[in-house]
Amino acid sequence: MAVALRSTVMTDFPREEIEAAVAHYVEVRESIDRKELPWDAMATLFTDDAVYIDPAWGRVEGIEELRKFFTESMAGLDDWDFPIEATAIAGNLVFVKWTQITPGGGRQSGLSTLRYAGNNKFDYDEDLLNMVHVNEDLRAAGWRPTGDFNMPPKHPNRDWSKP
């Protein structure tokens, strides 16, 4: 049974434009998963003043900080995968349902909420992921990072407000 999304979110952008941006987003993510692009290629999807909310690293603001975040946060996670299961659009909001697959067979459910800002770019991304579940799976698998690995900040900024 199909369920229609109800939304009070308005947009000044044509639906086709948002759909094209979502298709480009999925293409970049899939290229990263295939190891054809580095993680900092994600920064090309965002505006210069974008805000990104990560469940472990917290709030990241601005394109240069985003580039740095994508590189640092994904270092040592070469054996992880993040396939996209589905996308949905409601106004200028985009929902991306994905799975985080960790070594040893761990699987966590993830959801990204993005806000489309025009010109094939997003200005906000909030990722939701159960970090307790992630840590349980990693401990059970005896996982150790590959190569360089960076721990998230001890006290990340948890402000998830949109810019």
SEVEX-641216 format. One record per residue (C-alpha): x, y, z; residue number from 1. Coordinates in Angstrom, 2 decimals. Layout:
residues N
<atom <X,Y,Z>,NUM>
...
end
This chain:
residues 163
<atom <0.00,0.00,0.00>,1>
<atom <1.43,3.39,-0.99>,2>
<atom <1.28,6.15,1.59>,3>
<atom <1.15,9.76,0.48>,4>
<atom <3.34,12.24,2.30>,5>
<atom <1.47,15.14,3.79>,6>
<atom <3.42,18.32,4.18>,7>
<atom <2.87,21.90,5.16>,8>
<atom <6.35,22.70,3.84>,9>
<atom <6.19,25.04,0.89>,10>
<atom <8.78,25.47,-1.81>,11>
<atom <9.61,28.06,-4.44>,12>
<atom <11.28,25.39,-6.55>,13>
<atom <9.69,23.22,-9.21>,14>
<atom <9.32,19.59,-8.18>,15>
<atom <11.34,18.49,-11.24>,16>
<atom <14.28,20.62,-10.09>,17>
<atom <14.23,19.02,-6.64>,18>
<atom <13.90,15.54,-8.17>,19>
<atom <16.98,16.22,-10.33>,20>
<atom <18.94,17.36,-7.25>,21>
<atom <17.90,14.20,-5.39>,22>
<atom <18.98,12.04,-8.34>,23>
<atom <22.36,13.81,-8.34>,24>
<atom <22.67,13.32,-4.56>,25>
<atom <21.99,9.58,-4.93>,26>
<atom <24.50,9.37,-7.81>,27>
<atom <27.24,10.99,-5.69>,28>
<atom <26.47,8.77,-2.69>,29>
<atom <26.54,5.62,-4.83>,30>
<atom <29.86,6.69,-6.40>,31>
<atom <31.31,7.13,-2.92>,32>
<atom <30.04,3.70,-1.86>,33>
<atom <31.73,2.21,-4.96>,34>
<atom <34.96,3.98,-3.85>,35>
<atom <34.99,6.01,-7.10>,36>
<atom <34.84,9.33,-5.21>,37>
<atom <36.22,10.40,-1.82>,38>
<atom <33.80,11.32,0.95>,39>
<atom <34.54,15.04,0.62>,40>
<atom <32.77,14.91,-2.77>,41>
<atom <29.62,15.20,-0.65>,42>
<atom <30.47,18.87,-0.14>,43>
<atom <29.59,19.55,-3.79>,44>
<atom <25.95,18.87,-2.87>,45>
<atom <25.73,21.74,-0.38>,46>
<atom <25.60,25.53,-0.35>,47>
<atom <28.52,27.57,1.01>,48>
<atom <26.58,28.29,4.23>,49>
<atom <25.13,24.78,4.71>,50>
<atom <24.54,23.19,8.10>,51>
<atom <25.09,19.44,8.58>,52>
<atom <23.99,17.60,11.72>,53>
<atom <25.76,14.29,12.38>,54>
<atom <24.68,11.98,15.24>,55>
<atom <28.28,11.52,16.45>,56>
<atom <30.04,14.71,15.32>,57>
<atom <27.21,17.18,15.95>,58>
<atom <26.65,20.43,14.08>,59>
<atom <29.00,21.36,11.23>,60>
<atom <28.60,24.77,9.55>,61>
<atom <29.94,26.12,6.27>,62>
<atom <31.29,24.42,3.17>,63>
<atom <34.95,24.37,4.24>,64>
<atom <34.05,22.78,7.58>,65>
<atom <31.83,20.30,5.73>,66>
<atom <34.73,19.23,3.48>,67>
<atom <36.93,18.77,6.52>,68>
<atom <34.15,16.90,8.37>,69>
<atom <33.52,14.46,5.50>,70>
<atom <37.23,13.64,5.28>,71>
<atom <37.88,13.38,9.03>,72>
<atom <34.68,11.60,10.07>,73>
<atom <34.97,8.88,7.41>,74>
<atom <38.69,8.20,7.87>,75>
<atom <39.25,4.60,8.92>,76>
<atom <35.74,3.51,7.89>,77>
<atom <36.79,2.16,4.49>,78>
<atom <35.06,-1.16,5.13>,79>
<atom <31.66,0.40,5.93>,80>
<atom <28.83,0.84,3.41>,81>
<atom <25.84,3.18,3.35>,82>
<atom <23.39,2.06,0.64>,83>
<atom <20.32,4.19,0.03>,84>
<atom <17.00,2.37,0.29>,85>
<atom <14.53,5.13,-0.64>,86>
<atom <14.01,8.84,-1.08>,87>
<atom <10.93,11.02,-0.63>,88>
<atom <10.19,14.68,-1.30>,89>
<atom <7.78,16.91,0.64>,90>
<atom <7.95,20.56,-0.40>,91>
<atom <11.62,21.50,-0.26>,92>
<atom <12.42,18.75,2.25>,93>
<atom <14.02,15.53,1.05>,94>
<atom <14.13,12.34,3.11>,95>
<atom <16.79,9.74,2.38>,96>
<atom <16.41,6.32,4.04>,97>
<atom <19.70,4.43,4.16>,98>
<atom <21.39,1.54,5.93>,99>
<atom <24.74,1.72,7.63>,100>
<atom <26.47,-1.64,7.19>,101>
<atom <29.43,-2.19,9.49>,102>
<atom <32.02,-4.97,9.35>,103>
<atom <30.89,-8.18,10.98>,104>
<atom <27.35,-7.86,9.63>,105>
<atom <26.10,-4.95,11.71>,106>
<atom <23.19,-3.07,10.15>,107>
<atom <21.78,0.19,11.41>,108>
<atom <18.84,2.17,10.08>,109>
<atom <19.63,5.75,9.06>,110>
<atom <17.58,8.70,7.89>,111>
<atom <18.75,12.00,6.44>,112>
<atom <16.49,15.04,6.23>,113>
<atom <17.78,17.56,3.70>,114>
<atom <16.46,20.98,2.72>,115>
<atom <16.71,21.92,-0.93>,116>
<atom <18.06,25.45,-1.49>,117>
<atom <18.14,25.75,-5.29>,118>
<atom <20.89,25.43,-7.89>,119>
<atom <21.11,21.64,-7.35>,120>
<atom <22.26,22.13,-3.73>,121>
<atom <21.03,21.60,-0.20>,122>
<atom <21.56,23.96,2.74>,123>
<atom <20.71,21.58,5.58>,124>
<atom <21.21,17.90,6.39>,125>
<atom <20.24,16.20,9.63>,126>
<atom <21.29,12.56,9.93>,127>
<atom <19.52,10.32,12.43>,128>
<atom <21.14,7.08,13.54>,129>
<atom <20.94,5.07,16.77>,130>
<atom <24.51,5.36,18.05>,131>
<atom <23.88,2.85,20.86>,132>
<atom <23.00,0.26,18.21>,133>
<atom <26.13,1.18,16.21>,134>
<atom <28.40,0.77,19.25>,135>
<atom <26.79,-2.56,20.23>,136>
<atom <27.35,-3.96,16.71>,137>
<atom <30.96,-2.76,16.61>,138>
<atom <31.75,-4.30,20.01>,139>
<atom <30.09,-7.60,19.01>,140>
<atom <32.14,-7.71,15.80>,141>
<atom <35.40,-6.75,17.51>,142>
<atom <35.75,-3.99,14.89>,143>
<atom <38.90,-1.92,14.64>,144>
<atom <39.28,1.03,12.26>,145>
<atom <41.34,0.69,9.11>,146>
<atom <44.09,3.22,8.46>,147>
<atom <43.66,6.63,10.04>,148>
<atom <40.67,7.07,12.33>,149>
<atom <39.37,10.17,14.06>,150>
<atom <37.17,10.08,17.14>,151>
<atom <34.19,12.44,17.12>,152>
<atom <34.39,15.45,19.43>,153>
<atom <33.85,14.66,23.10>,154>
<atom <31.20,17.38,23.43>,155>
<atom <29.70,18.02,19.97>,156>
<atom <27.34,20.91,19.30>,157>
<atom <23.85,19.29,19.42>,158>
<atom <21.98,22.30,18.01>,159>
<atom <19.92,20.85,15.15>,160>
<atom <18.15,24.07,14.17>,161>
<atom <17.97,24.97,10.51>,162>
<atom <19.93,27.98,9.26>,163>
end
